[in-house]
Amino acid sequence: MKPVEKTRSPLSYIEVAEQKRLNDAREHGVPWKKWGPYLSERQWGTVREDYSKDGNAWDYFTHDQARSRAYRWGEDGLAGYCDDKQLLCFAVALWNGRDPILKERMFGLTNSESNHGEDVKEYYFYIDSTPTHSYMKYLYKYPQAEYPYSDLVETNKHRSREEFEYELLDTGIFDEDRYFDVFVEYAKADPEDTLIKISVHNRGPEAATIHVLPTLWFRNTWTWEEGEPKPVLGQIDGGKIHASHSKLGNYTLQCEDACELLFTENESNNNRLWGQPNASPYVKDAFHQYVISGAHDAVNPEKKGTKAAAHYVLEVPAGGSKVVRLRLSAKPSNDAFSLFDQVFRNRLEDADEFYKRITPTNLSEDEHRVHRQALAGMLWSKQYYYFDLDRWLIEHNSHPMTGSGSGNSRNSDWFHMLNSDVISMPDKWEYPWYAAWDLAFHTIALSLVDFDFAKDQLLLMLRNLYAHPNGQIPAYEWNFGDVNPPVHAWATLFLYRIELELGRADIRFLERSFQGLMLNFNWWVNRKDPSGRNVFAGGFLGLDNIGVFDRSSPLPTGGHLDQADGTAWMAFYCQCMLEIALILSDYDQMYEEIAYRFIEHFAWIAYAMDRIGACHDEMWDEEDGFFYDLLHFPNGDAMRLKIRSMVGLLPVGATTVLEHDTLARHPRIVEMVDLFRKRHPEVIQKIASAEDIEKGGYMGRRLLTTCNRPKLKSVLGYMLDENEFLSQYGIRSLSKYHLDHPFVFYLGGQEYKVQYLPAESNTGMFGGNSNWRGPIWMPVNVLLMRSLLLMYPFYGPDFKVECPTGSGNQMTLFEVSKEIARRTASIFLRDANGNRPVYGGTKKFQDDPHWRDYILFYEYFHGENGAGLGASHQTGWTGLIARVLDVFARLKAEDLMQAPKAVMAEMTRQQVAGQ
């Protein structure tokens, strides 16, 4: 017997509901998270599915093939839902009576088809989700006219990099509001019982017909895995689909008032793809053939297979709506729909109460909306990711240990990897694969709603089946061996400290992480500073086209680069590892020696960036008062590449503050630090002022930073100048100075140039689908806010800087941080005219009541007007805006100054009350 859903009192809801589900999942193993939005939005065009000889993933497996070709490593769909091993999948397919293709997945342009790299050309929104996915809501906007596939491809292909992209709205297909709003909602009655509601609204002026095909299918494992039993779907009792899987068990999809159930196999249509015979007459694209071509023999008349759909034909009146109700259960009810609406009401009330409890009460209505949708996007962006590199390389005849084949496939030295987990993705269409440094930022926002998942994500990248045996953390599937900034230690420390204030000091989590991070730190030292000079390279380090040269490729000049950002990242890494080691040393004195090691290593790194004397081969330029990358020529000469970019601001991020009693608890460390000061006074003198060394900061605090007091004032002078870095919407990635003063480097008759580009990139470097030469990026803005907040309790309220530079307005570092936060948040919030800068001049998004309050969290933002650019659903690290809104709604300067840890404790209690 299933529990009867009843309307419960508000008080009882406060005591249970979503937080209890999280606690039950953590403490008792109740599988509330077994089912969720773990389906990708694009499996085609990925490295996993690429078996080409030239590594051209986009052309090897195309969108046109996707409806007919079985995937090897994953599945995709609209508003997708599946178990945590993606064995049984559910998604929605649609047809408007005019499209040439059944709409089963998102369409977008490949890297070579678009003037600014790959880009999804659909409008869909992650509206809501609880952390256990007990309630979720999604919106897809489906045009009633024929979808303009060819127009989008051809128009974009012929546009230059200097022109805007040609978007779906530009085609006119949404004119006169002739489209459907398709809302898909999920509500869990229990961990193995999910109710599904599909609501179709006709926004147009006339009645319109839509075919809705809720689709259930098994990921194809039987074709690839020898001895794997083939699961089966079959019709039972009229409108029910029974699913049986040897590993997953039995489930039933009950479809209310279904006109007909369709069945086929999730197997490739070899005949269409390659002109070869099919193994079965029933293939993956059967529903496309049946619905659009009228091929009734395409589906299995025996009502069984591995892919099934209920086929609804809905006539939706103008301005009206129709609803389809379904229920996916391990133990189906004989009365599946009598309490259906009540369950949905209860789960939505649960969601409302959960967000009410974790959201600051002093946020405005619009800030509440942005906060909740940002977190909903984070939760919807989870995806089951499966990749067995050992198998993949053998199948490519490129396994380096088998002694056969070329061995030159990408990622051939990562054959140890076996990824099979639900992972937070940057963007499930544009980037349907994890990226290590993105993931660390994701956890900062995810910890607002699901602490356990956030911690698991950080540990995942350090596991033996992910991290390389040499200690490197995998970057992303296009090149696992590429180098991302080392931010995992910071994220680990952040999560530990918040959980500590909840009374759950997870030392085991901290120590497990520390062991993996030590391996990774040593990899950095050995691989990225091979000469042992405490200056680091690293390649592109996530900043794609920020340099005048491709920093991940051999330099056209020969020689090598000393990277200001790479070196600052390592200083930051030292600081975070120091703080972790100090915490662990309170439990085991063995860690004191390790803690001191990181203090000393940090000191040498900071000194290497600006040594005693006027040295031409260091990153700090005393005359300019800024950090630059340093180019070393083969003949031993060196020059600074004087580009004022985020590269030179990131040293501000390498900052940490220790309370006056922190080192006092560890006299052995104090003794070693004193010895270092006596032996190397020039190092201490260079990295800190005499006043700060002798007296410390406010209330005796100690500051570790690559930007001492004079450097900080100089760099902030640039950063807070509206003619340089400070935009109305945050900190730009490249100074606006370079608009009229581009950096130009001539070599062999060729010009290499960096110019301020506030919008999209005009080069093909790193695919041309991102731009670090002017736009605003959320993660680095957050790191800069963090550093200013940390330095404020050290320097105190009397230390002020001009903000904006030249305005005469003096601000404390706390006020500067808050001002940057205000500017970045304003990207998403309605301004005085009711417009959201994120949507630029797109009137539909600004004015239409059915569009204007659905927020997209883009990859980066226009340096002048704040418009969203790049991947449109990169809620991943742009979801950090939820943490920004949260912190600055709760934080008070005077409390932070007096007792930073007490403030964090109080913020934590308010934020996650009940956890």
DRENBAZA-673385 format. One record per residue (C-alpha): x, y negated, z. Coordinates in steps of 0.02 Angstrom, whole numbers, padded with zeros to 5 digits, always signed. Layout:
! DRENBAZA-673385
XYZ
...
END
This chain:
! DRENBAZA-673385
+00000+00000+00000
+00062-00172-00044
+00052-00312+00086
-00098-00423+00058
-00052-00600+00011
-00141-00726+00121
-00136-00913+00139
-00028-00945+00291
-00014-01095+00405
+00122-01224+00369
+00202-01188+00538
+00226-01002+00502
+00300-01046+00333
+00430-01156+00417
+00483-01007+00521
+00499-00880+00379
+00488-00881+00189
+00638-00914+00079
+00768-00934+00215
+00712-00769+00292
+00736-00686+00122
+00913-00751+00114
+00948-00691+00289
+00871-00520+00255
+00975-00502+00097
+01135-00545+00193
+01103-00455+00357
+00996-00306+00307
+01035-00278+00123
+00856-00313+00066
+00875-00328-00124
+00789-00496-00146
+00921-00545-00275
+00917-00384-00375
+00806-00465-00507
+00839-00638-00574
+00876-00747-00727
+01030-00644-00766
+01002-00635-00954
+01113-00738-01067
+01043-00866-01188
+01172-00819-01321
+01261-00652-01338
+01297-00671-01523
+01457-00763-01571
+01547-00713-01411
+01721-00638-01394
+01646-00481-01316
+01546-00443-01473
+01689-00487-01591
+01766-00337-01680
+01836-00435-01826
+02016-00421-01882
+02046-00609-01878
+01963-00646-01711
+01828-00756-01788
+01692-00720-01661
+01568-00848-01728
+01564-00774-01904
+01578-00591-01854
+01412-00586-01760
+01293-00724-01815
+01125-00787-01759
+01048-00718-01918
+01113-00545-01875
+01061-00554-01692
+00879-00505-01720
+00934-00346-01812
+01098-00296-01729
+01113-00209-01561
+01234-00292-01441
+01378-00197-01364
+01408-00294-01202
+01251-00390-01155
+01081-00457-01203
+00998-00626-01229
+00824-00700-01234
+00706-00845-01197
+00673-00874-01010
+00758-00707-00982
+00743-00598-00826
+00830-00435-00783
+00905-00328-00646
+01080-00364-00582
+01160-00237-00701
+01055-00295-00849
+00986-00121-00882
+00804-00175-00902
+00772-00345-00980
+00620-00456-01000
+00602-00612-01107
+00473-00705-01210
+00462-00704-01400
+00356-00828-01498
+00290-00861-01672
+00196-01015-01731
+00133-00937-01893
+00258-01035-01998
+00435-00992-01944
+00535-00872-02053
+00605-00790-01894
+00521-00724-01738
+00584-00839-01600
+00670-00715-01483
+00824-00819-01440
+00892-00996-01446
+00961-01062-01610
+01115-01171-01620
+01259-01217-01732
+01426-01129-01729
+01589-01222-01708
+01618-01236-01896
+01438-01288-01936
+01429-01443-01827
+01527-01605-01834
+01561-01592-01647
+01576-01406-01619
+01448-01277-01565
+01284-01344-01500
+01113-01272-01459
+00973-01354-01557
+00824-01319-01446
+00737-01407-01301
+00717-01307-01142
+00724-01349-00957
+00761-01260-00794
+00626-01338-00686
+00633-01240-00525
+00709-01090-00436
+00734-01029-00259
+00901-00946-00218
+00825-00771-00211
+00726-00808-00370
+00566-00774-00274
+00497-00919-00377
+00562-00987-00542
+00495-01103-00676
+00559-01135-00852
+00498-01239-00999
+00528-01212-01185
+00463-01337-01314
+00412-01244-01471
+00370-01342-01630
+00211-01298-01724
+00290-01335-01893
+00421-01221-01972
+00583-01232-01877
+00712-01326-01985
+00855-01201-01979
+00931-01248-02147
+00909-01435-02122
+01003-01431-01956
+01145-01329-02027
+01168-01425-02189
+01147-01601-02118
+01266-01573-01974
+01393-01485-02083
+01407-01638-02195
+01424-01766-02055
+01594-01830-02003
+01664-01826-01827
+01633-02013-01817
+01445-01989-01841
+01313-01934-01716
+01253-01755-01716
+01091-01720-01807
+00971-01661-01673
+00806-01568-01679
+00710-01726-01634
+00793-01815-01780
+00709-01694-01902
+00537-01764-01858
+00470-01595-01807
+00401-01662-01643
+00312-01808-01726
+00128-01824-01679
+00167-01708-01532
+00134-01554-01638
+00218-01431-01522
+00184-01309-01381
+00249-01326-01205
+00281-01146-01154
+00303-01132-00966
+00369-00967-00898
+00353-00937-00711
+00409-00792-00601
+00349-00753-00424
+00404-00604-00320
+00276-00515-00212
+00419-00410-00146
+00598-00372-00204
+00537-00245-00334
+00374-00328-00385
+00378-00481-00498
+00228-00577-00562
+00252-00669-00727
+00145-00812-00792
+00163-00886-00966
+00065-01048-00988
+00053-01118-01164
+00001-01301-01182
-00043-01375-01350
+00021-01555-01350
-00040-01585-01527
-00197-01670-01596
-00273-01510-01668
-00303-01331-01612
-00157-01217-01653
-00119-01032-01652
+00032-00954-01567
+00089-00774-01554
+00161-00735-01383
+00260-00574-01362
+00318-00540-01183
+00456-00414-01219
+00532-00277-01112
+00685-00181-01168
+00836-00083-01112
+01012-00143-01143
+01087-00021-01267
+01210+00085-01168
+01175+00253-01250
+01253+00210-01418
+01419+00162-01340
+01436+00271-01185
+01465+00456-01219
+01343+00563-01122
+01236+00416-01070
+01053+00473-01065
+00936+00369-01169
+00802+00281-01066
+00623+00269-01126
+00478+00146-01129
+00304+00213-01159
+00123+00156-01155
+00015+00216-01011
-00163+00175-00961
-00199+00047-01096
-00107-00117-01064
+00039-00046-00966
+00218-00010-01017
+00310+00119-00914
+00499+00108-00906
+00608+00254-00852
+00797+00242-00831
+00914+00372-00755
+01006+00241-00651
+00876+00106-00623
+00724+00215-00592
+00545+00185-00646
+00455+00021-00673
+00289-00030-00749
+00247-00190-00842
+00060-00224-00828
-00005-00341-00963
-00174-00421-00930
-00293-00421-01079
-00157-00367-01200
-00222-00351-01379
-00092-00221-01425
+00073-00149-01366
+00216-00131-01490
+00363-00010-01475
+00529+00012-01564
+00712+00051-01526
+00845-00073-01470
+00959-00008-01608
+01036-00093-01760
+00947-00108-01926
+01094-00038-02023
+01000-00050-02187
+00972-00238-02174
+01145-00275-02104
+01258-00163-02206
+01151-00068-02332
+01172+00095-02236
+01040+00219-02176
+00958+00188-02007
+00973+00318-01870
+00787+00289-01833
+00646+00210-01934
+00613+00098-01784
+00747-00035-01758
+00783-00192-01659
+00698-00316-01778
+00536-00215-01792
+00429-00347-01704
+00494-00479-01824
+00443-00367-01970
+00275-00325-01892
+00220-00500-01843
+00293-00605-01984
+00299-00483-02131
+00148-00379-02083
+00250-00217-02091
+00142-00108-01979
+00253+00044-02010
+00399-00047-01927
+00335-00005-01753
+00321+00167-01676
+00141+00233-01683
+00183+00354-01541
+00197+00203-01426
+00371+00240-01359
+00548+00176-01381
+00679+00069-01293
+00603-00099-01337
+00419-00145-01313
+00309-00299-01317
+00131-00350-01282
+00065-00448-01431
-00051-00593-01387
-00125-00707-01520
-00184-00866-01436
-00290-01004-01510
-00246-01155-01403
-00360-01308-01417
-00288-01482-01438
-00231-01542-01268
-00278-01375-01193
-00188-01222-01129
-00195-01032-01120
-00115-00918-00991
-00040-00743-01006
-00017-00644-00845
+00097-00494-00820
+00171-00396-00676
+00333-00296-00672
+00338-00175-00526
+00427-00021-00461
+00264+00032-00376
+00123-00039-00481
-00039-00090-00399
-00208-00027-00458
-00270-00205-00442
-00124-00303-00513
-00207-00470-00544
-00336-00501-00406
-00210-00588-00291
-00100-00649-00434
-00137-00834-00416
-00123-00827-00227
+00050-00750-00237
+00105-00890-00353
+00035-01022-00236
+00124-00944-00088
+00291-00932-00178
+00279-01111-00239
+00240-01168-00061
+00393-01069-00004
+00499-01158-00133
+00432-01329-00085
+00464-01297+00099
+00640-01232+00066
+00690-01386-00034
+00604-01501+00089
+00714-01430+00227
+00880-01441+00135
+00853-01610+00050
+00891-01774+00139
+00730-01861+00185
+00796-02033+00136
+00814-01989-00048
+00690-02075-00163
+00559-01975-00259
+00666-01983-00415
+00824-01933-00321
+00727-01785-00249
+00681-01736-00426
+00860-01744-00489
+00925-01652-00334
+00802-01508-00352
+00817-01488-00540
+01007-01490-00528
+01001-01347-00405
+00869-01257-00508
+00987-01269-00658
+01129-01197-00554
+01021-01049-00504
+00952-01019-00679
+01130-01018-00747
+01174-00852-00668
+01212-00715-00794
+01260-00533-00787
+01431-00525-00868
+01497-00358-00929
+01668-00337-01009
+01781-00184-00998
+01944-00246-01075
+02022-00073-01072
+01881-00003-01179
+01871-00158-01288
+02057-00155-01331
+02052+00032-01370
+01904+00000-01485
+02007-00136-01569
+02156-00019-01585
+02255-00152-01490
+02285-00078-01318
+02467-00117-01273
+02487+00043-01171
+02422+00170-01298
+02566+00147-01419
+02453+00128-01570
+02386-00019-01670
+02448-00196-01682
+02424-00244-01500
+02394-00424-01551
+02210-00445-01510
+02168-00585-01391
+02181-00543-01206
+02283-00386-01241
+02383-00406-01080
+02222-00409-00975
+02180-00225-01002
+02159-00201-00814
+01998-00304-00815
+01826-00231-00785
+01696-00367-00759
+01521-00309-00713
+01440-00440-00602
+01313-00580-00594
+01416-00737-00616
+01377-00923-00618
+01401-00982-00798
+01446-01157-00859
+01306-01151-00989
+01217-00990-01040
+01209-01042-01223
+01364-01145-01260
+01478-01062-01132
+01399-00891-01092
+01558-00835-01005
+01637-00887-00841
+01773-01018-00829
+01880-01008-00672
+01891-01192-00625
+01710-01226-00672
+01661-01085-00556
+01750-01161-00407
+01652-01323-00431
+01491-01225-00451
+01511-01154-00276
+01516-01329-00200
+01339-01361-00264
+01276-01181-00245
+01323-01182-00061
+01180-01304-00034
+01057-01163-00071
+01146-00995-00064
+01303-00985+00040
+01327-00799+00018
+01321-00806-00172
+01442-00954-00173
+01570-00859-00067
+01552-00702-00172
+01588-00802-00329
+01753-00866-00259
+01808-00694-00202
+01762-00620-00370
+01901-00710-00464
+02030-00645-00339
+01977-00463-00351
+02093-00335-00432
+01972-00308-00576
+01978-00494-00619
+02143-00574-00566
+02297-00515-00661
+02420-00406-00565
+02545-00549-00581
+02426-00662-00483
+02351-00765-00624
+02165-00803-00612
+02075-00773-00778
+02028-00932-00869
+01889-00888-00993
+01857-00750-01120
+01928-00841-01271
+02095-00835-01183
+02101-00762-01008
+02286-00807-01001
+02255-00993-01024
+02279-01102-00871
+02141-01189-00773
+02175-01310-00630
+02199-01219-00463
+02045-01276-00367
+01993-01111-00288
+02086-01145-00125
+01995-01311-00103
+01825-01230-00136
+01867-01089-00015
+01914-01212+00122
+01757-01316+00089
+01642-01166+00107
+01730-01099+00261
+01715-01265+00352
+01530-01283+00316
+01494-01106+00373
+01599-01135+00529
+01479-01272+00580
+01336-01150+00559
+01415-01043+00695
+01473-00911+00571
+01662-00933+00563
+01702-00806+00427
+01888-00779+00459
+01882-00619+00357
+01823-00718+00205
+01960-00847+00233
+02097-00717+00254
+02041-00611+00106
+02040-00767-00002
+02209-00823+00064
+02294-00660+00014
+02233-00677-00165
+02272-00863-00169
+02450-00829-00110
+02477-00716-00260
+02406-00849-00375
+02509-00988-00295
+02668-00887-00322
+02617-00858-00502
+02605-01046-00526
+02775-01076-00447
+02861-00940-00549
+02776-00970-00717
+02740-01157-00723
+02897-01222-00637
+03027-01101-00706
+03172-01222-00677
+03127-01243-00493
+03120-01434-00500
+02948-01445-00415
+02870-01519-00570
+02739-01420-00663
+02672-01393-00836
+02515-01289-00862
+02452-01330-01035
+02283-01408-01066
+02228-01381-00884
+02045-01402-00928
+02070-01576-01001
+02063-01517-01182
+02114-01663-01294
+02176-01786-01162
+02356-01787-01223
+02434-01852-01382
+02487-01673-01418
+02397-01509-01389
+02471-01469-01219
+02438-01282-01238
+02541-01267-01397
+02727-01287-01432
+02768-01472-01444
+02805-01539-01619
+02953-01629-01543
+03024-01473-01464
+03068-01482-01280
+02934-01478-01146
+02813-01582-01043
+02815-01619-00858
+02630-01645-00824
+02573-01771-00695
+02407-01682-00676
+02487-01509-00665
+02606-01572-00531
+02466-01660-00437
+02360-01503-00444
+02502-01406-00363
+02523-01537-00228
+02336-01520-00196
+02353-01330-00194
+02490-01345-00062
+02380-01455+00046
+02232-01336+00039
+02341-01184+00073
+02420-01277+00219
+02251-01311+00296
+02196-01130+00274
+02359-01068+00350
+02336-01184+00500
+02163-01114+00531
+02227-00935+00518
+02374-00974+00632
+02251-01009+00772
+02212-00823+00760
+02384-00757+00713
+02546-00855+00741
+02622-00766+00592
+02538-00896+00482
+02637-01040+00560
+02790-01002+00453
+02679-00996+00299
+02596-01160+00347
+02764-01245+00361
+02813-01175+00191
+02668-01270+00113
+02713-01431+00204
+02889-01423+00137
+02834-01373-00037
+02712-01518-00042
+02848-01640+00012
+02964-01586-00128
+02825-01596-00258
+02776-01772-00204
+02959-01824-00205
+02987-01749-00379
+02853-01864-00449
+02948-02019-00387
+03126-01994-00327
+03244-02119-00245
+03314-02243-00370
+03257-02299-00544
+03243-02131-00631
+03183-02123-00810
+03141-01937-00796
+03001-01943-00669
+02814-01967-00685
+02790-02123-00580
+02821-02284-00676
+02865-02419-00549
+02842-02561-00673
+02668-02507-00726
+02621-02435-00556
+02546-02278-00635
+02582-02093-00663
+02616-02024-00837
+02661-01859-00918
+02847-01846-00955
+02909-01784-01123
+03080-01697-01121
+03170-01688-01288
+03285-01544-01336
+03437-01659-01323
+03403-01694-01139
+03322-01865-01160
+03153-01899-01083
+03013-02027-01103
+02851-02062-01017
+02696-02044-01126
+02614-02206-01071
+02434-02155-01088
+02325-02217-00947
+02212-02067-00923
+02138-01952-00793
+02311-01870-00792
+02375-02021-00695
+02225-02033-00578
+02227-01853-00520
+02376-01884-00403
+02251-01984-00298
+02156-01821-00279
+02305-01736-00197
+02259-01796-00023
+02225-01719+00145
+02214-01789+00321
+02260-01697+00481
+02187-01745+00650
+02315-01802+00779
+02305-01641+00878
+02316-01520+00732
+02505-01500+00726
+02519-01523+00914
+02436-01353+00934
+02582-01278+00837
+02747-01336+00914
+02847-01219+00804
+02782-01310+00649
+02820-01479+00728
+02997-01421+00763
+03023-01368+00581
+02948-01530+00515
+03064-01633+00626
+03213-01535+00561
+03160-01569+00381
+03144-01755+00417
+03321-01760+00486
+03394-01663+00341
+03298-01754+00203
+03257-01931+00261
+03254-01991+00079
+03109-01875+00040
+03004-01933+00187
+03047-02114+00152
+02987-02100-00027
+02822-02011+00001
+02761-02112+00152
+02784-02288+00219
+02884-02314+00378
+02728-02378+00467
+02628-02224+00422
+02772-02109+00474
+02799-02186+00645
+02623-02232+00697
+02517-02118+00593
+02348-02179+00538
+02189-02229+00627
+02172-02130+00790
+02342-02050+00760
+02291-01954+00605
+02421-01892+00480
+02406-01911+00291
+02480-01799+00157
+02464-01877-00015
+02558-01903-00177
+02497-02084-00173
+02569-02178-00026
+02498-02348+00023
+02582-02453-00115
+02549-02323-00250
+02369-02305-00196
+02335-02492-00211
+02417-02496-00382
+02325-02345-00453
+02158-02403-00381
+02187-02570-00464
+02174-02479-00631
+02040-02355-00578
+01921-02489-00515
+01945-02607-00662
+01792-02610-00775
+01905-02650-00922
+02005-02492-00883
+01926-02340-00796
+01774-02401-00701
+01615-02381-00802
+01440-02425-00744
+01418-02235-00734
+01577-02176-00649
+01761-02158-00685
+01810-02137-00867
+01931-02001-00919
+02036-02126-01021
+02062-02310-00993
+01961-02428-01101
+02124-02522-01123
+02165-02397-01260
+02019-02453-01366
+02118-02603-01428
+02288-02533-01379
+02294-02353-01437
+02446-02250-01392
+02536-02202-01552
+02681-02080-01573
+02767-02059-01741
+02859-01900-01784
+02920-01840-01954
+02809-01962-02046
+02654-01907-01950
+02553-02016-01832
+02490-01945-01667
+02366-02062-01584
+02262-02074-01426
+02124-02204-01430
+01979-02236-01313
+01828-02139-01376
+01680-02160-01257
+01573-02029-01344
+01620-01874-01445
+01794-01822-01500
+01857-01869-01673
+01984-01727-01677
+01971-01539-01692
+02085-01509-01542
+02013-01367-01437
+01870-01348-01561
+01819-01530-01553
+01670-01489-01442
+01728-01588-01290
+01814-01754-01262
+01927-01814-01122
+01974-01977-01210
+01845-02090-01128
+01687-02002-01068
+01641-01976-00885
+01660-01801-00813
+01574-01755-00651
+01703-01636-00572
+01850-01757-00573
+01738-01899-00514
+01689-01790-00366
+01871-01752-00325
+01911-01938-00326
+01762-01975-00212
+01823-01838-00095
+01998-01911-00082
+01936-02086-00045
+01823-02017+00092
+01969-01923+00166
+02085-02073+00163
+01957-02187+00244
+01975-02111+00420
+02164-02125+00402
+02179-02305+00341
+02031-02370+00439
+01902-02505+00405
+02031-02644+00387
+02111-02567+00231
+02015-02639+00084
+02034-02648-00104
+01952-02754-00236
+01804-02668-00317
+01779-02699-00459
+01955-02760-00489
+01954-02947-00520
+01783-02972-00441
+01845-03039-00275
+01733-02911-00189
+01831-02816-00055
+01778-02640-00006
+01836-02507+00114
+01883-02339+00039
+01718-02269+00104
+01623-02406+00013
+01722-02375-00147
+01682-02190-00140
+01499-02229-00111
+01500-02351-00257
+01570-02219-00375
+01436-02099-00312
+01301-02228-00345
+01362-02256-00521
+01371-02070-00565
+01199-02037-00491
+01126-02179-00594
+01161-02076-00752
+01009-01969-00709
+00896-02092-00617
+00771-02211-00693
+00839-02387-00706
+00745-02551-00684
+00665-02525-00855
+00611-02348-00814
+00743-02270-00926
+00866-02132-00883
+01040-02173-00952
+01072-01986-00981
+00948-01991-01125
+01022-02144-01211
+00911-02214-01346
+00805-02057-01371
+00630-02130-01352
+00543-01962-01333
+00643-01925-01176
+00625-02102-01109
+00440-02134-01138
+00342-01973-01158
+00262-01910-00996
+00289-01730-01052
+00477-01759-01072
+00538-01901-00963
+00547-01811-00795
+00635-01655-00855
+00821-01680-00828
+00963-01610-00932
+01133-01599-00849
+01257-01622-00989
+01440-01574-00995
+01502-01755-00995
+01435-01931-01019
+01462-02082-01130
+01591-02198-01054
+01488-02354-01092
+01303-02309-01080
+01300-02146-00981
+01213-02044-01117
+01233-01856-01103
+01359-01773-01220
+01429-01601-01256
+01341-01446-01191
+01164-01497-01142
+01138-01367-01006
+01304-01372-00915
+01217-01387-00749
+01368-01287-00689
+01486-01423-00632
+01370-01567-00673
+01255-01491-00542
+01380-01566-00420
+01268-01719-00426
+01157-01628-00300
+01302-01620-00177
+01344-01803-00212
+01165-01859-00175
+01164-01750-00020
+01328-01813+00053
+01299-01998+00030
+01120-01991+00090
+01179-01921+00257
+01352-01993+00284
+01384-02151+00385
+01551-02241+00380
+01564-02273+00567
+01531-02090+00609
+01657-02031+00480
+01787-02147+00553
+01767-02089+00731
+01745-01902+00710
+01748-01831+00533
+01723-01651+00590
+01575-01697+00701
+01494-01787+00555
+01517-01634+00445
+01439-01527+00581
+01287-01638+00594
+01269-01649+00404
+01278-01461+00394
+01145-01436+00526
+01028-01551+00433
+01067-01478+00263
+01048-01293+00299
+00938-01290+00452
+00884-01114+00485
+01028-01025+00399
END
